Amino acid sequence: CLRPPPLSLSSRLPCLFSLPHPFEPKSHAHVCLTDLAAHVRLLAIPFAPVVVARAGGTLVAQTYISSHPATALLLISPPPSNTSPAATSLLKTPLPEFNFEARFPCAMMCTEAERAGLEGSRLWEDPGVDRMVVKDAEAVVGQEGLVKIEQWLDEIGI
C-alpha cells in the first residue's frame, strides 16, 4: 500500500508493506523486510512463523529468513535468481544472491514452464528442499496447488 508523507515520526498508516518516503535513502526491499519483520513481531506468536511467499514476495521472504528464525519456508514461483529479469524488474536496487542454510523445512512450488528456469538454482538443487511442480499458473492458485501445500505441511508436521 502507499502511504502519504508522514506528518510526524509517529503518524504512519498501518499496512503490511509500504513504499519508502521519497526522501528516505532506503531500498524498497529494505522497507518491505522491515515491515514484514515488524508485523511478525506484532503477531506475538510463541514460535517462529511458517513463511509462504509467491513471485516477487519470495525475494522479501528469503531476505527475511536470512536473518530471522522460521519454522518453515515455502516459495511459490520464485524468480530463478536475484539477477534474473523477473527479480530486477521488481526492485530498483539489486539484492545479493541468498546464501542462507535451510535449517528448517523448505519447499519450492512452480509450474511445469517455470521448472526449467529454476533447475540449476541453489535452492532447487538442494536435496533438503522439497520440490512441487504443478501444471500451470491456474493450478498454483487452484485446488492442485492447495492440495500440494496441505500435503507438504502435513509431511513436516504443521
ROFI-306164 format. One record per residue (C-alpha): residue in one letter; residue number from 1; z, y, x. Coordinates in nm, 4 decimals, m for minus. Example, Ala and Ser with C-alpha at 12.3 -4.5 7.8 and 13.67 -1.06 7.14 Angstrom:
<rec><code>A</code><pos>1</pos><w>0.7800</w><v>m0.4500</v><u>1.2300</u></rec>
<rec><code>S</code><pos>2</pos><w>0.7140</w><v>m0.1060</v><u>1.3670</u></rec>
//
This chain:
<rec><code>C</code><pos>1</pos><w>0.0000</w><v>0.0000</v><u>0.0000</u></rec>
<rec><code>L</code><pos>2</pos><w>m0.0481</w><v>0.3543</v><u>0.1110</u></rec>
<rec><code>R</code><pos>3</pos><w>0.2429</w><v>0.5893</v><u>0.1443</u></rec>
<rec><code>P</code><pos>4</pos><w>0.2303</w><v>0.9667</v><u>0.1484</u></rec>
<rec><code>P</code><pos>5</pos><w>0.3628</w><v>1.1565</v><u>0.4488</u></rec>
<rec><code>P</code><pos>6</pos><w>0.7435</w><v>1.1309</v><u>0.4332</u></rec>
<rec><code>L</code><pos>7</pos><w>0.9374</w><v>1.4333</v><u>0.3165</u></rec>
<rec><code>S</code><pos>8</pos><w>1.2251</w><v>1.3240</v><u>0.5357</u></rec>
<rec><code>L</code><pos>9</pos><w>1.3076</w><v>1.0260</v><u>0.7515</u></rec>
<rec><code>S</code><pos>10</pos><w>1.4962</w><v>0.8578</v><u>0.4665</u></rec>
<rec><code>S</code><pos>11</pos><w>1.2380</w><v>0.9160</v><u>0.1919</u></rec>
<rec><code>R</code><pos>12</pos><w>0.9983</w><v>0.6255</v><u>0.2323</u></rec>
<rec><code>L</code><pos>13</pos><w>0.8412</w><v>0.4366</v><u>m0.0551</u></rec>
<rec><code>P</code><pos>14</pos><w>0.9320</w><v>0.0680</v><u>m0.0525</u></rec>
<rec><code>C</code><pos>15</pos><w>0.6301</w><v>m0.1562</v><u>m0.0066</u></rec>
<rec><code>L</code><pos>16</pos><w>0.5569</w><v>m0.4847</v><u>0.1648</u></rec>
<rec><code>F</code><pos>17</pos><w>0.3088</w><v>m0.3388</v><u>0.4122</u></rec>
<rec><code>S</code><pos>18</pos><w>0.2326</w><v>0.0241</v><u>0.4783</u></rec>
<rec><code>L</code><pos>19</pos><w>m0.0107</w><v>0.2161</v><u>0.6880</u></rec>
<rec><code>P</code><pos>20</pos><w>0.1289</w><v>0.4413</v><u>0.9580</u></rec>
<rec><code>H</code><pos>21</pos><w>0.1681</w><v>0.8111</v><u>0.9084</u></rec>
<rec><code>P</code><pos>22</pos><w>m0.1392</w><v>0.9838</v><u>1.0587</u></rec>
<rec><code>F</code><pos>23</pos><w>0.0708</w><v>1.1389</v><u>1.3344</u></rec>
<rec><code>E</code><pos>24</pos><w>0.2524</w><v>0.8206</v><u>1.4380</u></rec>
<rec><code>P</code><pos>25</pos><w>0.1026</w><v>0.6612</v><u>1.7513</u></rec>
<rec><code>K</code><pos>26</pos><w>0.1803</w><v>0.3047</v><u>1.6349</u></rec>
<rec><code>S</code><pos>27</pos><w>m0.0866</w><v>0.0444</v><u>1.5697</u></rec>
<rec><code>H</code><pos>28</pos><w>m0.1429</w><v>m0.0979</v><u>1.2224</u></rec>
<rec><code>A</code><pos>29</pos><w>m0.0358</w><v>m0.4415</v><u>1.3472</u></rec>
<rec><code>H</code><pos>30</pos><w>0.2939</w><v>m0.2992</v><u>1.4779</u></rec>
<rec><code>V</code><pos>31</pos><w>0.3649</w><v>m0.1267</v><u>1.1463</u></rec>
<rec><code>C</code><pos>32</pos><w>0.2846</w><v>m0.4425</v><u>0.9482</u></rec>
<rec><code>L</code><pos>33</pos><w>0.5059</w><v>m0.6501</v><u>1.1778</u></rec>
<rec><code>T</code><pos>34</pos><w>0.7928</w><v>m0.4026</v><u>1.1455</u></rec>
<rec><code>D</code><pos>35</pos><w>0.7585</w><v>m0.4008</v><u>0.7669</u></rec>
<rec><code>L</code><pos>36</pos><w>0.7430</w><v>m0.7814</v><u>0.7476</u></rec>
<rec><code>A</code><pos>37</pos><w>1.0492</w><v>m0.8229</v><u>0.9706</u></rec>
<rec><code>A</code><pos>38</pos><w>1.2410</w><v>m0.5680</v><u>0.7619</u></rec>
<rec><code>H</code><pos>39</pos><w>1.1557</w><v>m0.7445</v><u>0.4364</u></rec>
<rec><code>V</code><pos>40</pos><w>1.2534</w><v>m1.0847</v><u>0.5726</u></rec>
<rec><code>R</code><pos>41</pos><w>1.5838</w><v>m0.9326</v><u>0.6871</u></rec>
<rec><code>L</code><pos>42</pos><w>1.6394</w><v>m0.7767</v><u>0.3430</u></rec>
<rec><code>L</code><pos>43</pos><w>1.5981</w><v>m1.1157</v><u>0.1767</u></rec>
<rec><code>A</code><pos>44</pos><w>1.9235</w><v>m1.2157</v><u>0.3477</u></rec>
<rec><code>I</code><pos>45</pos><w>1.8348</w><v>m1.5844</v><u>0.3309</u></rec>
<rec><code>P</code><pos>46</pos><w>2.0621</w><v>m1.8119</v><u>0.5356</u></rec>
<rec><code>F</code><pos>47</pos><w>1.7723</w><v>m1.9849</v><u>0.7113</u></rec>
<rec><code>A</code><pos>48</pos><w>1.4523</w><v>m1.8882</v><u>0.8885</u></rec>
<rec><code>P</code><pos>49</pos><w>1.1598</w><v>m1.8348</v><u>0.6488</u></rec>
<rec><code>V</code><pos>50</pos><w>0.8565</w><v>m2.0509</v><u>0.5877</u></rec>
<rec><code>V</code><pos>51</pos><w>0.5729</w><v>m1.8134</v><u>0.6766</u></rec>
<rec><code>V</code><pos>52</pos><w>0.2483</w><v>m1.8588</v><u>0.4826</u></rec>
<rec><code>A</code><pos>53</pos><w>m0.0391</w><v>m1.6245</v><u>0.5612</u></rec>
<rec><code>R</code><pos>54</pos><w>m0.4082</w><v>m1.6046</v><u>0.4831</u></rec>
<rec><code>A</code><pos>55</pos><w>m0.7078</w><v>m1.4494</v><u>0.6601</u></rec>
<rec><code>G</code><pos>56</pos><w>m0.6116</w><v>m1.1223</v><u>0.8344</u></rec>
<rec><code>G</code><pos>57</pos><w>m0.2467</w><v>m1.1709</v><u>0.7393</u></rec>
<rec><code>T</code><pos>58</pos><w>m0.2376</w><v>m1.4629</v><u>0.9835</u></rec>
<rec><code>L</code><pos>59</pos><w>m0.2526</w><v>m1.2109</v><u>1.2687</u></rec>
<rec><code>V</code><pos>60</pos><w>0.0642</w><v>m1.0420</v><u>1.1419</u></rec>
<rec><code>A</code><pos>61</pos><w>0.2293</w><v>m1.3803</v><u>1.0788</u></rec>
<rec><code>Q</code><pos>62</pos><w>0.1573</w><v>m1.5026</v><u>1.4324</u></rec>
<rec><code>T</code><pos>63</pos><w>0.2823</w><v>m1.1742</v><u>1.5763</u></rec>
<rec><code>Y</code><pos>64</pos><w>0.5993</w><v>m1.2134</v><u>1.3671</u></rec>
<rec><code>I</code><pos>65</pos><w>0.6753</w><v>m1.5697</v><u>1.4746</u></rec>
<rec><code>S</code><pos>66</pos><w>0.6099</w><v>m1.4826</v><u>1.8379</u></rec>
<rec><code>S</code><pos>67</pos><w>0.9439</w><v>m1.3014</v><u>1.8393</u></rec>
<rec><code>H</code><pos>68</pos><w>1.1297</w><v>m1.4197</v><u>1.5258</u></rec>
<rec><code>P</code><pos>69</pos><w>1.2542</w><v>m1.7604</v><u>1.4097</u></rec>
<rec><code>A</code><pos>70</pos><w>1.0646</w><v>m1.9569</v><u>1.1450</u></rec>
<rec><code>T</code><pos>71</pos><w>1.1238</w><v>m2.2830</v><u>0.9601</u></rec>
<rec><code>A</code><pos>72</pos><w>0.7504</w><v>m2.3480</v><u>0.9300</u></rec>
<rec><code>L</code><pos>73</pos><w>0.4163</w><v>m2.1694</v><u>0.9599</u></rec>
<rec><code>L</code><pos>74</pos><w>0.1036</w><v>m2.2206</v><u>0.7506</u></rec>
<rec><code>L</code><pos>75</pos><w>m0.2094</w><v>m2.0289</v><u>0.8483</u></rec>
<rec><code>I</code><pos>76</pos><w>m0.4833</w><v>m2.0293</v><u>0.5851</u></rec>
<rec><code>S</code><pos>77</pos><w>m0.8345</w><v>m1.9381</v><u>0.7029</u></rec>
<rec><code>P</code><pos>78</pos><w>m0.7200</w><v>m1.7610</v><u>1.0211</u></rec>
<rec><code>P</code><pos>79</pos><w>m0.9667</w><v>m1.5814</v><u>1.2486</u></rec>
<rec><code>P</code><pos>80</pos><w>m1.0734</w><v>m1.8148</v><u>1.5334</u></rec>
<rec><code>S</code><pos>81</pos><w>m0.9221</w><v>m1.5798</v><u>1.7926</u></rec>
<rec><code>N</code><pos>82</pos><w>m0.7838</w><v>m1.2288</v><u>1.8229</u></rec>
<rec><code>T</code><pos>83</pos><w>m1.1124</w><v>m1.1153</v><u>1.9770</u></rec>
<rec><code>S</code><pos>84</pos><w>m1.3351</w><v>m1.2586</v><u>1.7043</u></rec>
<rec><code>P</code><pos>85</pos><w>m1.5280</w><v>m1.0098</v><u>1.4866</u></rec>
<rec><code>A</code><pos>86</pos><w>m1.3116</w><v>m1.1067</v><u>1.1878</u></rec>
<rec><code>A</code><pos>87</pos><w>m0.9956</w><v>m1.0045</v><u>1.3757</u></rec>
<rec><code>T</code><pos>88</pos><w>m1.1279</w><v>m0.6925</v><u>1.5476</u></rec>
<rec><code>S</code><pos>89</pos><w>m1.2674</w><v>m0.5543</v><u>1.2215</u></rec>
<rec><code>L</code><pos>90</pos><w>m0.9157</w><v>m0.5595</v><u>1.0734</u></rec>
<rec><code>L</code><pos>91</pos><w>m0.7273</w><v>m0.3830</v><u>1.3492</u></rec>
<rec><code>K</code><pos>92</pos><w>m0.8056</w><v>m0.0654</v><u>1.5400</u></rec>
<rec><code>T</code><pos>93</pos><w>m0.6157</w><v>m0.1856</v><u>1.8449</u></rec>
<rec><code>P</code><pos>94</pos><w>m0.6753</w><v>m0.5349</v><u>1.9836</u></rec>
<rec><code>L</code><pos>95</pos><w>m0.3976</w><v>m0.7909</v><u>1.9932</u></rec>
<rec><code>P</code><pos>96</pos><w>m0.3437</w><v>m1.0150</v><u>2.2943</u></rec>
<rec><code>E</code><pos>97</pos><w>m0.4040</w><v>m1.3844</v><u>2.2294</u></rec>
<rec><code>F</code><pos>98</pos><w>m0.0941</w><v>m1.5532</v><u>2.0925</u></rec>
<rec><code>N</code><pos>99</pos><w>0.0880</w><v>m1.7883</v><u>2.3268</u></rec>
<rec><code>F</code><pos>100</pos><w>0.3910</w><v>m1.8905</v><u>2.1232</u></rec>
<rec><code>E</code><pos>101</pos><w>0.5037</w><v>m2.2508</v><u>2.1394</u></rec>
<rec><code>A</code><pos>102</pos><w>0.5328</w><v>m2.4058</v><u>1.7966</u></rec>
<rec><code>R</code><pos>103</pos><w>0.8836</w><v>m2.5489</v><u>1.7962</u></rec>
<rec><code>F</code><pos>104</pos><w>0.8717</w><v>m2.5869</v><u>1.4187</u></rec>
<rec><code>P</code><pos>105</pos><w>0.6199</w><v>m2.7411</v><u>1.1779</u></rec>
<rec><code>C</code><pos>106</pos><w>0.2829</w><v>m2.5635</v><u>1.1835</u></rec>
<rec><code>A</code><pos>107</pos><w>m0.0340</w><v>m2.6214</v><u>0.9856</u></rec>
<rec><code>M</code><pos>108</pos><w>m0.3745</w><v>m2.4644</v><u>0.9508</u></rec>
<rec><code>M</code><pos>109</pos><w>m0.5923</w><v>m2.4807</v><u>0.6410</u></rec>
<rec><code>C</code><pos>110</pos><w>m0.9586</w><v>m2.3890</v><u>0.6445</u></rec>
<rec><code>T</code><pos>111</pos><w>m1.2837</w><v>m2.4580</v><u>0.4669</u></rec>
<rec><code>E</code><pos>112</pos><w>m1.5437</w><v>m2.7004</v><u>0.5974</u></rec>
<rec><code>A</code><pos>113</pos><w>m1.7543</w><v>m2.3991</v><u>0.7038</u></rec>
<rec><code>E</code><pos>114</pos><w>m1.4646</w><v>m2.2355</v><u>0.8928</u></rec>
<rec><code>R</code><pos>115</pos><w>m1.3739</w><v>m2.5564</v><u>1.0759</u></rec>
<rec><code>A</code><pos>116</pos><w>m1.6485</w><v>m2.5239</v><u>1.3388</u></rec>
<rec><code>G</code><pos>117</pos><w>m1.5236</w><v>m2.1771</v><u>1.4365</u></rec>
<rec><code>L</code><pos>118</pos><w>m1.1641</w><v>m2.2987</v><u>1.4710</u></rec>
<rec><code>E</code><pos>119</pos><w>m1.2447</w><v>m2.6064</v><u>1.6783</u></rec>
<rec><code>G</code><pos>120</pos><w>m1.1562</w><v>m2.5305</v><u>2.0363</u></rec>
<rec><code>S</code><pos>121</pos><w>m0.8925</w><v>m2.2729</v><u>1.9430</u></rec>
<rec><code>R</code><pos>122</pos><w>m0.5482</w><v>m2.3238</v><u>2.0937</u></rec>
<rec><code>L</code><pos>123</pos><w>m0.3650</w><v>m2.3999</v><u>1.7701</u></rec>
<rec><code>W</code><pos>124</pos><w>m0.6418</w><v>m2.6136</v><u>1.6197</u></rec>
<rec><code>E</code><pos>125</pos><w>m0.6389</w><v>m2.8351</v><u>1.9294</u></rec>
<rec><code>D</code><pos>126</pos><w>m0.2576</w><v>m2.8550</v><u>1.9472</u></rec>
<rec><code>P</code><pos>127</pos><w>m0.1577</w><v>m3.2116</v><u>1.8456</u></rec>
<rec><code>G</code><pos>128</pos><w>0.1621</w><v>m3.0744</v><u>1.6884</u></rec>
<rec><code>V</code><pos>129</pos><w>m0.0303</w><v>m2.8598</v><u>1.4404</u></rec>
<rec><code>D</code><pos>130</pos><w>m0.1357</w><v>m3.0259</v><u>1.1159</u></rec>
<rec><code>R</code><pos>131</pos><w>m0.4912</w><v>m2.9523</v><u>1.0042</u></rec>
<rec><code>M</code><pos>132</pos><w>m0.6092</w><v>m2.9366</v><u>0.6447</u></rec>
<rec><code>V</code><pos>133</pos><w>m0.9753</w><v>m2.8920</v><u>0.5576</u></rec>
<rec><code>V</code><pos>134</pos><w>m1.0917</w><v>m2.8142</v><u>0.2045</u></rec>
<rec><code>K</code><pos>135</pos><w>m1.4419</w><v>m2.7938</v><u>0.0614</u></rec>
<rec><code>D</code><pos>136</pos><w>m1.4845</w><v>m2.4170</v><u>0.0206</u></rec>
<rec><code>A</code><pos>137</pos><w>m1.3076</w><v>m2.0826</v><u>m0.0321</u></rec>
<rec><code>E</code><pos>138</pos><w>m1.2609</w><v>m2.1610</v><u>m0.4005</u></rec>
<rec><code>A</code><pos>139</pos><w>m1.0757</w><v>m2.4801</v><u>m0.3079</u></rec>
<rec><code>V</code><pos>140</pos><w>m0.8444</w><v>m2.2862</v><u>m0.0733</u></rec>
<rec><code>V</code><pos>141</pos><w>m0.7003</w><v>m2.0855</v><u>m0.3622</u></rec>
<rec><code>G</code><pos>142</pos><w>m0.7599</w><v>m2.3537</v><u>m0.6246</u></rec>
<rec><code>Q</code><pos>143</pos><w>m0.5941</w><v>m2.6820</v><u>m0.7109</u></rec>
<rec><code>E</code><pos>144</pos><w>m0.7165</w><v>m2.8661</v><u>m0.3998</u></rec>
<rec><code>G</code><pos>145</pos><w>m0.5560</w><v>m2.6144</v><u>m0.1649</u></rec>
<rec><code>L</code><pos>146</pos><w>m0.2314</w><v>m2.6006</v><u>m0.3607</u></rec>
<rec><code>V</code><pos>147</pos><w>m0.2016</w><v>m2.9794</v><u>m0.3631</u></rec>
<rec><code>K</code><pos>148</pos><w>m0.2567</w><v>m2.9965</v><u>0.0142</u></rec>
<rec><code>I</code><pos>149</pos><w>0.0057</w><v>m2.7261</v><u>0.0738</u></rec>
<rec><code>E</code><pos>150</pos><w>0.2540</w><v>m2.9020</v><u>m0.1543</u></rec>
<rec><code>Q</code><pos>151</pos><w>0.1950</w><v>m3.2367</v><u>0.0222</u></rec>
<rec><code>W</code><pos>152</pos><w>0.2420</w><v>m3.0745</v><u>0.3632</u></rec>
<rec><code>L</code><pos>153</pos><w>0.5657</w><v>m2.9056</v><u>0.2557</u></rec>
<rec><code>D</code><pos>154</pos><w>0.6903</w><v>m3.2430</v><u>0.1221</u></rec>
<rec><code>E</code><pos>155</pos><w>0.5982</w><v>m3.4125</v><u>0.4522</u></rec>
<rec><code>I</code><pos>156</pos><w>0.8025</w><v>m3.1632</v><u>0.6538</u></rec>
<rec><code>G</code><pos>157</pos><w>1.0963</w><v>m3.1825</v><u>0.4145</u></rec>
<rec><code>I</code><pos>158</pos><w>1.0723</w><v>m2.8463</v><u>0.2429</u></rec>
//
